[in-house]
Amino acid sequence: MEDVHELDVVGVRVEMPTNQPLVLLREVEGTRYLPIWIGAVEATAIAFAQQGVVPPRPLTHDLMRDLVSSFGEELSEVRITDVKDGVFYAQLVFASGVEVDARPSDSIALALRTGSKIVCSTDVLGESGVQVADEDEAEVEKFREFLDQITPEDFEHER
């Protein structure tokens, strides 16, 4: 992937009325946002990592981080590589050069636990990125305020 843009994780939220969680990413050197619909478990994992919650026993993404480390490997970056019919695709890129296909939600949860960079292809950002106009900044600020008040437990519900 030649032309990529680095992204930061703004946070996760549950979209109403569908109760579907999404993760919102922001272009580091730009003004576009990338919303990706994700599962409740992954939303909780991302929220835990952002809030610095350390569970008493390793959760799945903590286990993944520990496995990678115990094998002497390092996660260099997470790449969001494609979107087809609204489904996003990603790769875990390791320092050794190994690349593993993964869901973006799992990749983001792992990147937050390892401090790895998250990047997105220009094509994906062009197709699915959302440009936020100045007048929409108030809406983004409301989203940030929402994120400040939400807890990982808010994602734990029966379906």
C-alpha positions in Angstrom: 0.0 0.0 0.0 1.8 3.1 -1.2 -0.4 6.1 -0.4 -1.7 6.0 3.1 -3.0 8.4 5.7 -2.5 8.0 9.4 -5.6 7.9 11.6 -6.3 8.5 15.3 -9.2 6.8 17.2 -11.7 9.4 18.3 -13.7 6.8 20.1 -16.7 4.4 20.0 -20.4 5.1 20.4 -23.7 3.3 20.0 -25.7 4.6 17.1 -29.5 5.0 17.8 -32.0 3.7 17.1 -30.2 0.6 15.7 -28.1 0.1 18.8 -25.2 -0.6 16.5 -21.7 0.4 17.8 -19.3 2.3 15.6 -15.7 3.4 15.9 -14.8 6.8 14.6 -11.3 7.4 13.3 -9.9 10.8 12.3 -7.3 11.7 9.7 -4.1 12.9 11.6 -3.1 15.4 8.9 -6.4 16.2 7.4 -10.1 16.9 8.1 -11.7 13.6 7.2 -13.3 11.1 9.6 -13.8 7.4 9.0 -16.8 5.8 10.7 -16.8 1.9 10.8 -19.6 -0.1 12.2 -18.3 -2.8 14.6 -19.6 -5.4 17.0 -20.4 -4.8 20.7 -17.5 -6.9 21.9 -15.0 -5.0 19.8 -16.5 -1.7 20.8 -16.0 -2.7 24.4 -12.4 -3.8 23.7 -11.6 -0.4 22.0 -13.3 1.5 24.8 -11.3 -0.4 27.5 -8.0 0.3 25.7 -8.8 4.0 25.3 -9.8 4.3 29.0 -6.8 2.4 30.2 -8.9 -0.3 31.8 -6.8 -3.3 32.8 -9.0 -6.4 33.3 -8.1 -8.8 36.0 -7.6 -11.5 33.4 -6.5 -10.9 29.8 -9.3 -10.4 27.3 -9.0 -11.6 23.7 -7.1 -8.5 22.4 -4.8 -8.5 25.5 -4.1 -12.2 24.8 -3.3 -11.3 21.1 -0.9 -8.6 22.3 0.8 -11.0 24.7 1.1 -13.7 22.1 2.7 -11.3 19.6 5.1 -10.1 22.2 6.0 -13.6 23.5 6.9 -14.7 20.0 9.3 -11.9 19.8 7.3 -10.0 17.2 6.2 -6.4 17.1 3.1 -5.0 15.4 4.4 -2.2 13.2 1.0 -0.9 11.9 -2.6 -1.6 11.2 -3.7 -0.9 7.6 -7.3 -0.4 6.6 -6.9 -1.6 3.1 -10.3 -1.9 1.4 -14.1 -1.5 1.7 -16.5 -3.6 -0.3 -20.2 -3.3 0.0 -19.8 -1.4 3.3 -17.5 -4.1 4.7 -14.0 -2.9 5.7 -10.8 -5.0 5.5 -7.6 -4.6 7.3 -4.1 -6.1 7.7 -1.8 -6.4 10.7 1.7 -5.6 9.6 4.5 -6.9 11.7 8.1 -5.7 12.0 9.3 -9.0 10.4 7.3 -8.2 7.3 4.6 -10.7 8.0 1.1 -9.4 7.1 -2.1 -11.0 8.4 -5.6 -10.2 7.2 -7.9 -9.1 10.1 -11.1 -7.2 10.8 -10.5 -3.5 11.3 -12.2 -3.6 14.7 -9.9 -6.3 16.1 -6.9 -4.5 14.4 -7.8 -1.2 16.1 -8.3 -2.9 19.5 -4.8 -4.5 19.1 -3.2 -1.3 17.8 -4.4 0.6 20.9 -2.9 -2.0 23.2 0.5 -2.0 21.4 0.8 1.7 20.6 0.9 0.8 16.9 0.1 3.2 14.1 -3.2 3.0 12.2 -3.2 3.9 8.6 -5.8 3.9 5.8 -5.4 3.7 2.0 -6.2 6.9 0.1 -8.9 5.0 -1.9 -10.8 3.8 1.2 -10.6 7.2 2.8 -11.7 8.8 -0.4 -14.7 6.4 -0.7 -15.8 6.2 2.9 -14.2 9.2 4.7 -16.5 12.0 5.8 -15.4 15.6 5.4 -16.4 17.6 8.4 -17.3 21.2 7.6 -16.6 23.9 10.1 -20.3 24.1 11.0 -20.2 20.4 11.8 -17.4 20.8 14.3 -20.1 21.5 17.0 -21.5 18.0 16.2 -18.0 16.5 16.5 -17.6 18.2 19.8 -20.9 16.8 21.0 -19.6 13.3 20.0 -16.4 13.9 22.0 -18.5 14.9 25.0 -20.5 11.8 24.6 -17.3 9.7 24.5 -16.1 11.4 27.7 -19.3 10.1 29.5 -19.6 6.6 28.1 -18.3 3.6 29.9 -17.4 0.1 28.4 -20.3 -1.3 30.3 -22.6 0.7 28.1 -21.8 -1.8 25.3 -22.7 -4.9 27.3 -26.3 -5.7 26.4 -28.3 -8.7 25.4 -29.3 -9.1 21.8 
